Amino acid sequence: MLSLLKTLPKEHLPGYWPALAMVPHSKDVKAALLLIKCQEAVLADLEQPEEAEGSPTRNAADSLVQSHFEGRWLDAKEQEQLPLVVAHSLQLLQKLVARQPAYTTQHVPELMGIAQCYLQYGTEGEAPAKWQLPRKVQPAQQSAAYGHEEESLEPEQQNAATGGSKGRAGGRKNKVRKMRSLAKQRNQSNNNHVSDSLLAESAPRDRLLLMGNLDYGCLTGDSGENCPPSDSDQLPGPKQLRQLQAKVRISALQLLGALTKQLPRRTLYGYWHVLFPSADSGGGGHLLLVGQTDGNSRCRALALQLAAQLLYGSKGYLSQACSRGPSNYTPFAVSLASCVLSAYRSLCSILEKEYAPPVLTQCLKCLAVLVQATPFEQLEMGFVYEFVGHVKKLIKNADSPVAVSALLVMEMLVATPKLTPEMASAIGLAPSQRDIKLDELQSDQPEFLELCDSDTELELEEEAEQQQPAQQKPEANPIQQVAPPIPRNSWLLRQVLRQLESLGTGPPMRVECFQVLLAMATHVGLLRGHQARLARVLLAGLRDITADVRLYAARCLDSVGYQLGRLLPEPPEREMQVSFWLSLLPGIYGAYDDAAGASLKCALCDALSNMGSFSFERLPPGQRNALLAFLSGCASDDGEEPLVRAAALRALAVYVLHPTLKADLVFVENAAELTLRVINDAQLAVRTKAAWALGNISDALIAAIPNHSERVSEELLGRLIQAATHSCGDHDKVRANAVRSLGNLLQILQQQQASENTEPMQLAMSKLLDCVRSAGSAKVKWNACHAIGNLVKHRAFFTTNHLAGILFPALSQLVVQHANFKVRINATGVLLQVELRQDFGSHFPVVWRSLLDALERSNALDNFEEYNHRDALQQQLCLAMAHLLTLAKASDLPTMREALEEDRLDEVRGTWRRVAFRIVPEQSAPLFTCSPLLEQRLQADATMPQQRSALGFIVGTLRLDP
């Protein structure tokens, strides 16, 4: 039958599947093996099957699962072929699982039990007939509480949820590298036909670290013991038996891998106690135990690879781990913390005893993923030193993949935003250079010894530096600086710089070294004082012959320059800071000219934008003019890629806000002209950068008005307003900056207003109001509110009732109903800028009622992340209420009293008093003076009894006397 199936055309094979799938598996090993092979041959050419109950594919899977749980082949006479039939049955089950997601979800306990049963098949020297039968593995009860991870959020969703802010260097956020999923890495490894030059520009950097053959169970070329046998190896000798048993374990691991791909995260978390070491595992075979004790190197490597795949994306789940808990019972957080610490101990044991480079590489990658997902500040101290000591030795390993993976672990450790004292000591960050947040930790925490290089290591480094060839000597800097010695505790920085300065370091190691430096920039204290040596290695990286090395050297310069530019250098460092950029500028220009793709050019322009105001202002005039000419040429080159032109424009937009250029109207207008040339590009990324640049240019124009008599030309101002108005209808990323620039430009237009400018102003204001009313991101709305708040100060906004009729209903809705408290704060701020009662018109009662509703709803938190903004919102609302009370006429008072009495009186009074006594006196003055001033101003006019009664009620409600 099998021979016949192999000779048939592929299009005829699917017709045999229903009959083959219904045949039960025999107790005879040979017959069962032939049936499984026939099913595999037909299944390979079968289209995606239906998952209906009773379908042939489901029947085949049920038959295999039942055969394993019944131990159908354990009593057979042909025991030498038992491992072979078990391996093939697991491989067939893996293929069926991959084709049936719904079946997998329904039978997780059975499938997980089968995979768990065979993970240690034959490793303890037991006869196959004595092997225990599979058992169902039930999930933990806590699994239902955990859903999808925060890593699944898109960047723009995270920005909208958190309400990101604009930084000094153009709204730039410090990027933290995330591990890519191993499935994507495996898919990329199949594209070997792509040329090296294309890979250098387009392939992600993780390809250098994690690409290659990841299915160790299918590799060849290793020793005979570690190589799985073919089906023709029928000799039942001890060597072949070990190979067959290894094939069973590999098949079980591959089945487990198929399960992890099909199941959602919340389901996998229920089996965490089975997959990783924990108190509930009862000594069973978990993945790290297989990686630690299995006699076959391919099994060990595959188990560690699978463990890394499971750990990837588990940061949200592991963030619940906490070593501190009550003593009378063990909460889930403490159990999870114990599981995490046991995983670290298992990986440290592997690093200490393992000899095979592929297994070491997989173990280090698994450790890197675990480090990135670990909540270090919530766990007990001491385990960081355990694995850092092993990693430090492996960084100097002769095998390049092992050394690169060891550096990857340190990169993930250094990239942790909040370092514990133990972590800081382990990476060489002195107490005086650590983050200020570390001072907030409890004073009774123990002091941790710093991990330093030994005397022998220091002597070897000095000898190596003295033996460097002449051609490796660094070029003289434009300003001579003597590089201070690296402290003894900064072993990681010392090792990275040594690797980069060595001529024999390969491209993957160089790329990873630059990634470690990029991570170190997050904790800039590690790099301060070493700018001269950093400049040398960065300059060498920009001149490297490998495209990937040049690209990541530019990205490293981008991050290092950004972090150094955020800090005002100490007096001893100021000359060193300027020298750092002076030595790099020629290399940047040369690398840009030699770059073949857009990625490197964009990274270089981004790096130049992060020079910082301090260094830019102290460049020699010739160097500064050359830099501006270079960026202007890049931004105006019509033959260049639009992304490159946008990156150069972004750098110019950063420089526009520097003191010397902010006052240069010619330079600002030139930057504006360059912006208009790319703001309508087809690529969203280009339009986003151009809109951000236009926002900075408008900020510079606004700032220059009080100090200069010359004004921007009306023709250019009109084109800028037209471009910003058009961008307000674009993507949210573009609109968020377009509304900012449009608000500034309209302020300028109001100050130099002519009669012919009325129509474009009305159109632009209507666009801003549309951004407030329409659905969009929170950042678009609060930027639009901020822009409108600046406009309503001028009477020109209320020349027509049309705009007011749109504005106040939209603001009233935002103040009450919008989920983002920052949007509510900015919407309320617009009301504070309205100076006259007549501008509210008939909308005054609606606005007052919306403020009361918003104050009442401010204590109802639908999203706990808004808790940090609640006090600011309540303060803004109370100030707006006081502002409206000072503007109110006598005829408004009865309606205002009615709104105040509608089941919210006690809550409004309590919040008003709480805000008044909480904020500083300078800000609380309007609340304390509101009632007295209102009574003095309106008592004479409030002649009607109803108005007097309303006035007395409001004054008594909001009085703040003790």
GUKEMAR-606801 format. One line per 5 residues: number of its first residue (from 1); for each residue x, y, z of C-alpha. Coordinates in steps of 0.02 Angstrom, whole numbers, plus 50000, padded with zeros to 5 digits. Each point is the difference from the previous one (the first is absolute). Example, Ala and Ser with C-alpha at 12.3 -4.5 7.8 and 13.67 -1.06 7.14 Angstrom:
2
1	50615:49775:50390  50069:50172:49967
***
This chain:
962
1	50000:50000:50000  50138:50122:50047  50096:49961:49840  49843:50027:49898  49965:50167:50080
6	50177:50059:49962  49975:49961:49815  49831:50087:49981  49987:50179:49938  49980:50127:50139
11	49830:50058:49942  49930:49824:50027  50061:49979:50179  49867:50105:50091  49866:49877:49942
16	50075:49865:50111  49997:50106:50159  49823:49963:50061  50030:49812:49992  50174:50008:50078
21	49943:50115:50139  49861:49880:50052  50114:49847:50015  50036:49966:50186  50181:49980:50053
26	50047:49818:50028  50089:49933:50153  50127:49926:49882  50146:50122:49992  50044:49967:49817
31	49820:50019:49942  49976:50158:50102  50163:50072:49931  49948:49967:49820  49830:50079:50029
36	50077:50155:50078  50122:50018:49855  49857:49985:49875  49902:50132:50093  50152:50114:50002
41	50025:49978:49812  49820:50047:49960  49986:50140:50130  50148:50091:49925  49900:50035:49840
46	49832:50027:50084  49920:50171:49995  49950:50086:50161  49866:49883:50069  49836:50047:50079
51	49993:49990:50191  49821:49937:50013  49960:49866:50125  50023:49827:49925  50115:50060:49861
56	50136:49877:49945  50138:50112:50064  49923:50009:50172  49975:49813:50003  50183:49973:49957
61	50055:50114:50140  49881:49917:50125  50065:49829:49950  50180:50051:50031  49962:50080:50167
66	49901:49847:50055  50142:49884:49947  50124:50091:50111  49887:50008:50152  49956:49815:49985
71	50182:49948:49977  49947:49902:49849  50178:49956:49945  50084:49969:50168  49960:49812:50003
76	50053:49969:49820  50136:49873:49961  50099:50117:49885  50064:50108:50141  50153:50056:49901
81	49885:50096:49882  49895:50079:50138  50101:50163:50004  49981:50014:49811  49811:49983:50000
86	49985:50120:50148  50108:50130:49911  49900:49988:49839  49835:50008:50093  50057:50158:50090
91	50055:50077:49835  49832:49960:49921  49909:50069:50151  50103:50160:49987  49944:50023:49819
96	49819:49969:50046  50011:50125:50143  50073:50131:49884  49851:49977:49882  49863:50005:50134
101	50005:50149:50120  49826:49965:50067  50040:49817:50035  50160:50053:50088  49908:50121:50113
106	49872:49867:50049  50129:49863:50040  50140:50096:50083  50012:49890:50156  50018:49840:49896
111	50125:50074:49876  50101:50083:50137  50004:49836:50097  50064:49903:49848  50139:50126:49967
116	50046:50006:50184  50007:49810:50011  50131:49979:49864  50113:50148:50041  50116:49885:50098
121	49971:49840:49900  50150:49886:50022  50107:50123:50098  49991:49904:50164  50051:49833:49929
126	49829:49920:50019  49936:49871:49879  49868:50071:49882  49872:49872:50058  50009:50068:50176
131	49969:50179:49948  49852:50078:50085  49844:50043:49902  49953:50181:49963  49887:50090:50120
136	49890:50150:49974  50081:50162:50057  49874:50119:50075  50029:50189:49993  50026:50107:50152
141	49849:50095:50063  50081:50171:49983  50017:49985:49811  49829:50074:49961  50047:50168:50075
146	50137:50043:49878  49967:50062:49825  50105:50071:49863  50163:50087:50037  50035:50184:49990
151	50129:49965:49866  49858:49967:49879  49949:50183:50003  50049:50099:49849  50119:50144:50036
156	49870:50130:49953  49874:49918:50117  50123:50007:50142  50036:50181:49961  49815:50043:49997
161	49969:49907:50162  50145:50077:50094  49992:50169:49918  50184:50012:49955  50086:50168:50013
166	50118:50096:49892  50183:49993:50048  50143:50119:49970  50059:49907:49848  49838:50004:49904
171	49880:49889:50093  50129:49861:49995  49970:49852:50114  50144:49896:50063  49978:49834:49911
176	50019:49838:50097  50040:49850:49894  49878:49854:50004  50040:49822:49959  49921:49945:49838
181	49894:49845:49998  50094:49842:49954  49869:49955:49871  50040:50158:49902  50186:49963:50014
186	49971:49825:49932  49901:50068:49854  50137:50122:49960  50131:49864:49999  49917:49923:49848
191	50038:50151:49892  50181:49954:49965  49989:50053:49819  49999:50185:50045  50163:50088:49961
196	50114:50058:50139  49985:50181:49949  49811:49995:50013  50006:49912:50168  50113:50136:50067
201	49868:50130:49966  49835:49909:50027  50025:49850:50114  49974:50033:50185  50149:49999:50112
206	49940:49848:50097  50032:49897:49844  50185:50006:50041  49967:49929:50173  49859:49877:49984
211	49997:49948:49817  50055:49830:49942  49941:49823:50022  49893:50001:50155  49923:49827:49983
216	50142:49905:50081  49901:49840:49991  50017:50002:49811  50184:50047:49983  50135:49887:49933
221	50188:50002:50010  50019:49973:50186  50073:49848:50082  49915:49834:49972  49923:49995:50172
226	49916:50169:49980  49938:49967:49823  49823:49927:49988  49997:49840:49897  49906:49969:49841
231	49858:49875:49994  50113:49877:49911  50109:49981:50154  49920:49842:50069  50144:49935:50102
236	49946:49990:50182  50174:50037:50068  50027:50117:50148  50058:50145:49890  49853:49988:49882
241	49882:49981:50148  50065:50162:50078  49976:50087:49833  49822:49937:49985  49962:50054:50177
246	50071:50172:49962  49887:50008:49849  49850:49970:50114  50051:50143:50114  50029:50115:49852
251	49829:49957:49932  49922:50035:50170  50085:50170:50005  49939:50039:49825  49823:49952:50050
256	50014:50116:50149  50061:50137:49884  49849:49975:49888  49887:50017:50152  50080:50165:50052
261	49970:50072:49827  49817:49952:49998  49948:50044:50176  49965:50177:50065  50110:50072:50135
266	49872:49986:50139  49985:49813:49968  50189:49974:50003  50015:50091:50166  49891:49866:50077
271	50135:49872:49961  50146:50105:50058  50028:49886:50149  50025:49855:49879  50112:50087:49874
276	50117:50086:50123  50070:49953:50171  49885:50034:50146  49946:49927:50165  49849:49922:49914
281	50099:49907:49869  50043:49864:50124  50166:49962:49920  49920:49966:49830  50088:50031:49836
286	49988:50184:49957  50088:50082:49854  50149:50068:50097  50028:49830:50080  50009:49925:49825
291	50123:50135:49950  50101:49962:50155  50005:49809:50007  49961:49928:49828  50144:49900:49926
296	49967:50059:49822  50061:50174:49960  49863:50026:49871  49866:49961:50127  50078:50121:50123
301	50011:50139:49872  49823:49972:49935  49929:50001:50177  50088:50165:50039  49941:50074:49836
306	49821:49953:50042  50018:50073:50174  50058:50164:49923  49851:49999:49884  49883:49979:50148
311	50085:50136:50101  49989:50122:49856  49850:50113:50030  49975:49945:50180  50055:50163:50080
316	49822:50046:50051  49976:49830:50083  50167:49997:50091  49976:50180:50059  49883:49928:50133
321	50144:49906:50082  50048:50068:50171  50110:49919:50131  49919:50096:50142  49837:49932:50067
326	49908:49947:50158  50075:49861:50105  49840:49907:50043  49966:49946:49819  50086:50001:49830
331	49917:50118:49876  50012:49978:49813  50125:50142:49981  50123:49915:50118  49980:49833:49910
336	50033:50084:49834  50153:50086:50071  50065:49832:50059  49973:49932:49825  50099:50144:49923
341	50145:49979:50121  50002:49812:49969  50012:50034:49813  50151:50112:50031  50083:49865:50105
346	49969:49869:49865  50073:50111:49864  50151:50041:50108  50029:49814:50026  49996:49973:49812
351	50124:50142:49970  50116:49928:50130  50004:49821:49935  49957:50009:49814  50136:49974:49869
356	49908:49996:49832  50000:50172:49916  49826:49982:49922  49925:49958:50170  50093:50143:50084
361	49937:50118:49866  49819:49947:50025  50018:50009:50189  50066:50178:49991  49859:50053:49883
366	49874:49924:50119  50082:50092:50143  49993:50164:49902  49813:49981:49972  49974:49959:50184
371	50102:50151:50055  49893:50115:49894  49839:49932:50077  50057:49997:50183  49936:50128:50127
376	50166:50015:50091  49942:50130:50126  49867:49879:50066  50115:49850:50026  50123:49960:50136
381	50177:50054:49965  50150:49890:49967  49958:49904:49842  50065:50133:49880  50179:49970:50054
386	49977:49814:49969  49967:50013:49814  50104:50157:49966  50156:49908:50059  49971:49860:49874
391	49955:50120:49862  50156:50103:50029  50108:49848:49966  49903:49950:49845  50019:50173:49922
396	50182:49952:49971  49954:49830:49926  50090:49953:49840  49837:49948:49917  49925:50158:49924
401	49814:49955:50019  50028:49960:50183  50090:50165:50032  49869:50100:49905  49858:49916:50096
406	50089:50036:50164  50009:50184:49955  49816:49992:49955  49961:49949:50180  50095:50150:50066
411	49913:50114:49875  49830:49945:50066  50060:50024:50179  50070:50174:49969  49845:50052:49901
416	49890:49975:50154  49928:50173:50035  50008:49988:50189  50159:49921:50066  50006:49924:50173
421	50158:50029:50103  50056:49823:49962  49977:50024:49813  50089:50168:50003  50147:49925:50091
426	50006:49852:49882  50014:50107:49844  50122:50125:50076  49890:50151:50035  50075:50091:50149
431	49881:50059:50139  50037:50183:49959  49947:49973:49819  49842:49900:50027  49825:50058:49964
436	49927:50117:50129  49857:49877:50022  50120:49882:50086  50011:50121:50145  49817:49970:50035
441	50030:49818:50045  49999:49947:50181  50156:50042:50094  50013:49831:50082  50039:49912:49836
446	50169:49915:50001  50150:50071:49911  50051:49897:49850  50179:49971:49951  50043:50060:49827
451	50049:49872:49870  50176:50053:49950  50132:49936:49882  50141:49905:50084  50180:50059:50003
456	50045:49869:49870  49863:50061:49883  50059:50179:50018  50180:49953:49964  49949:49901:49845
461	49901:50149:49936  50145:50120:50025  50116:49882:49906  49875:49984:49858  49984:50188:49985
466	50188:50022:49995  50015:49870:49862  49872:50084:49886  50070:50030:49826  50038:50175:49946
471	49857:50007:49877  49878:49972:50142  50057:50153:50097  49858:50126:50011  50004:50157:49898
476	50031:50163:50088  49844:50090:50054  49970:50180:49947  50013:50040:50185  50128:49890:50086
481	49927:49903:50145  50083:49869:50107  49877:49858:50026  49985:49960:50185  50023:49820:50051
486	49842:49897:50012  49960:49958:50182  50039:49825:50054  49819:49962:50038  49943:50045:49823
491	50050:49831:49930  49861:49996:49872  50045:50168:49923  50182:49947:50000  49961:49837:49912
496	49887:50081:49870  50128:50134:49956  50137:49869:49988  49897:49899:49878  49964:50153:49894
501	50182:50054:49999  50063:49828:49951  50030:49970:49814  49952:49817:50013  49823:50026:50066
506	49869:49934:49878  49849:50100:49940  49870:49912:50111  50102:50038:50155  50025:50181:49946
511	49814:50021:49972  49959:49929:50172  50133:50110:50082  49918:50154:49926  49832:49936:50063
516	50072:49985:50176  50067:50178:49990  49829:50056:49942  49922:49917:50153  50132:50078:50112
521	49948:50172:49939  49837:49978:50097  50107:50010:50157  50113:50137:49938  50108:49994:50156
526	50084:49846:49927  50066:50102:49853  50032:50172:50071  50182:50047:49996  50044:49876:49863
531	49943:50104:49850  50172:49998:49919  50012:49811:49994  49818:49985:49949  50030:50120:49857
536	50144:49892:49937  49900:49838:49996  49848:50085:49925  50107:50080:49865  50077:49831:49961
541	49827:49924:49993  49940:50131:49876  50148:49957:49889  49980:49811:50013  49987:49900:49839
546	49844:49907:50062  49837:50091:49970  49917:49931:50158  50142:50062:50109  49988:50175:49925
551	49812:50002:50026  50007:49949:50183  50145:50115:50035  49890:50143:49936  49855:49944:50108
556	50115:49986:50150  50061:50177:49967  49820:50057:49990  49958:49931:50172  50164:50049:50084
561	49990:50176:49929  49819:50017:50057  50038:49949:50179  50157:50107:50012  49907:50147:49926
566	49865:49992:50132  50124:50036:50140  50093:50161:50030  50182:49943:50007  50104:50036:50152
571	50138:50130:49974  50137:49868:49977  49894:49913:49866  49950:50149:49895  50152:50002:49888
576	49991:49811:49988  49819:50010:49944  50039:50122:49859  50152:49897:49949  49888:49846:49990
581	49896:50077:49861  50144:50088:49912  50091:49835:49979  49844:49912:49935  49935:50128:49875
586	50123:49957:49859  49962:49815:50023  49813:50034:49993  50017:50097:49838  50107:49863:49923
591	49884:49859:50056  49852:50094:49926  50087:50020:49832  50049:49815:49996  49829:49935:50058
596	49909:49894:49872  49829:49998:50084  49882:50115:50090  50010:49916:50172  50177:50056:50037
601	49970:50176:49935  49845:50020:50109  50094:49936:50152  50141:50125:49970  49880:50145:49984
606	49911:49945:50159  50167:49993:50089  50041:50178:49947  49832:50060:50063  50047:49938:50175
611	50157:50104:50016  49919:50107:50132  49994:50188:50019  50156:50009:50110  50115:49918:49874
616	49920:50083:49848  50019:50175:50070  50185:49970:50037  50050:49933:49830  50120:50111:49904
621	49903:50112:49877  50075:49910:49851  49950:49828:50063  49826:50062:50044  49972:50076:49830
626	50065:49841:49916  49880:49895:50103  49850:50109:49954  50051:50000:49817  50016:49810:50002
631	49827:49974:50075  49921:50131:49888  50075:49915:49849  49935:49831:50055  49825:50069:50030
636	49992:50092:49833  50071:49861:49891  49857:49948:49886  50095:49845:49947  50013:49935:50178
641	49878:49880:50084  49854:50093:50083  50037:49916:50168  50177:50067:49996  49941:50174:49957
646	49874:49992:50143  50135:49943:50122  50112:50145:49950  49852:50118:50014  49963:49934:50175
651	50180:50041:50051  49981:50177:49933  49836:50016:50095  50091:49954:50161  50133:50131:49966
656	49864:50131:49967  49966:50008:50187  50183:50026:50048  50033:50177:50063  50111:50060:49859
661	49887:49938:49860  49832:50040:50079  50035:50184:49969  50058:49971:49821  49841:50030:49899
666	50087:49958:49836  50049:49828:50063  49825:49970:50071  49918:50048:49835  50121:49888:49904
671	49954:49854:50114  49817:50040:49970  50024:49995:49811  50084:49831:50014  49856:49937:50105
676	49872:50053:49870  50091:49897:49869  49974:49833:50090  49846:50023:50108  49886:49926:49866
681	50108:49848:49965  49916:49832:49970  50088:49916:50149  49921:50021:50171  50168:50001:50090
686	50059:50146:49892  49841:50100:50030  50012:49967:50187  50177:50068:50010  49955:50149:49892
691	49849:50042:50109  50109:49989:50155  50128:50114:49918  49863:50123:49957  49948:50001:50183
696	50176:50044:50055  50014:50135:49867  49837:50078:50058  50064:49995:50180  50156:50095:49944
701	49896:50129:49907  49889:50028:50152  50152:50018:50115  50082:50127:49885  49852:50120:49991
706	50032:50102:50160  50185:50024:49962  50003:50045:49815  49920:50132:49895  50012:49902:49838
711	49859:49880:49963  49982:49844:49897  49935:50036:49826  49811:49991:49981  50018:49892:49845
716	50103:49868:50092  49887:50010:50152  49849:49968:49891  50080:49847:49920  50049:49933:50171
721	49822:50022:50065  49933:49915:49844  50119:49852:50022  49959:49983:50185  49814:50011:49964
726	50014:49862:49870  50101:49891:50120  49863:50014:50131  49902:49878:49894  50141:49873:49990
731	50048:49851:50110  49998:50026:50189  50189:50000:50006  50001:50147:49880  49850:50089:50076
736	50075:50000:50175  50139:50117:49941  49898:50090:49866  49877:50070:50128  50146:50060:50106
741	50078:50094:49855  49832:50065:49938  49961:50077:50170  50168:50090:50002  49984:50061:49821
746	49825:50068:50031  50066:50098:50149  50128:50080:49886  49866:50037:49873  49890:50080:50133
751	50140:50117:50050  50035:50057:49822  49821:49980:49941  49939:50084:49842  49826:50000:49929
756	50041:49876:49864  50058:49872:50129  49827:49972:50076  49947:49856:49888  50155:49888:50023
761	49994:50032:50186  49819:49946:50012  50037:49844:49897  50152:49955:50109  49901:50026:50161
766	49863:49888:49933  50131:49865:49970  50060:50014:50179  49823:49982:50063  49976:49848:49889
771	50151:49919:50083  49921:50032:50170  49831:49927:49950  50052:49854:49890  50061:49830:50058
776	50188:49989:50016  50143:49973:50118  50010:50088:50166  50156:50094:49948  49909:50079:49852
781	49861:50061:50113  50106:50074:50137  50117:50085:49875  49847:50071:49912  49929:50061:50166
786	50166:50081:50044  50004:50088:49832  49821:50061:50015  50036:50061:50177  50133:50116:49930
791	49882:50062:49864  49848:50041:50107  50102:50131:50092  49977:50109:49847  49831:50076:49956
796	50020:49951:49817  49949:49822:50043  49825:50054:50052  49965:50117:49855  49875:49871:49936
801	49877:49898:50101  50037:49849:49890  50163:49955:50088  49933:50026:50175  49850:49892:49959
806	50118:49857:49958  50131:50030:50134  49902:50002:50163  49892:49844:49969  50155:49904:49947
811	50096:50056:50155  49854:49958:50113  49995:49824:49931  50189:49975:50017  50005:50065:50178
816	49870:49875:50057  50016:49846:49892  50177:49979:49933  50094:49853:50077  50168:50089:50002
821	50018:50122:50145  50133:50102:49911  49876:50036:49863  49875:50057:50131  50132:50111:50080
826	50044:50085:49836  49817:50019:49952  49966:50084:50167  50151:50111:49973  49916:50074:49846
831	49856:50061:50107  50122:50089:50115  50063:50102:49851  49829:50073:49956  50004:50175:50076
836	49824:50067:49971  49828:49937:50047  49928:50049:49833  50119:49880:49911  49909:49853:50080
841	49834:50064:49939  49857:49879:50024  50122:49857:50036  50042:50065:50175  49876:49887:50095
846	50054:49847:49900  50183:50033:50038  49963:50024:50186  49902:49839:50009  50137:49904:49909
851	50129:50061:50128  49893:49936:50143  49973:49833:49913  50186:49984:49965  50045:50039:50181
856	49878:49867:50058  50067:49870:49875  50183:50038:50037  49997:49880:50148  49937:49857:49892
861	50157:49922:49926  49962:49883:49856  50188:49982:49971  50115:50000:50151  50140:50075:49893
866	49904:50165:50007  50020:50008:50190  50160:50103:49983  49903:50135:49904  49845:50006:50109
871	50062:50136:50119  50054:50110:49854  49830:49978:49917  49904:50044:50158  50108:50153:50026
876	49970:50058:49821  49813:49972:50015  49988:50099:50162  50099:50144:49925  49884:49999:49849
881	49847:50004:50115  50073:50150:50092  50036:50084:49834  49821:49977:49939  49931:50064:50166
886	50099:50161:49980  49930:50023:49824  49820:49954:50042  49861:50126:49990  49860:50012:50124
891	49881:49914:49879  50116:49848:49995  49992:49965:50186  49834:49906:50013  50047:49880:49861
896	50172:49974:50079  49917:49961:50168  49882:49873:49921  50147:49908:49921  50094:50001:50166
901	49854:49925:50096  49976:49848:49886  50059:49858:50112  50179:50059:49997  50007:50136:50131
906	50097:49906:50134  50126:49928:49878  50034:50168:49916  50019:50087:50168  50119:49867:50065
911	50108:50001:49845  50004:50191:49996  50063:50008:50180  50124:49858:49975  50076:50084:49848
916	50008:50171:50081  50093:49939:50153  50114:49882:49902  50078:50112:49867  50128:50137:50033
921	49936:50171:50054  50048:50085:49837  49885:49883:49904  49860:49988:50128  49970:50188:50011
926	49857:49998:49869  49908:49869:50105  50017:50094:50165  49953:50170:49926  49859:49937:49889
931	49857:50009:50125  50045:50170:50077  50028:50082:49832  49842:49926:49927  49895:50063:50146
936	50076:50175:49993  49984:50018:49811  49826:49929:49972  49904:50043:50160  49954:50173:49939
941	49942:49934:49830  49906:49848:50063  49838:50091:50033  49882:49855:49970  49967:49886:50150
946	50035:49843:49898  50171:50067:49950  50041:50052:50178  49951:49828:50064  50106:49915:49867
951	50148:50113:50040  49990:49962:50185  49988:49814:49967  50153:49997:49885  50103:50109:50116
956	49956:49891:50149  50037:49840:49905  50172:50053:49940  50054:50098:50154  50169:49942:50066
961	49997:50075:50174  50058:49876:50133
***
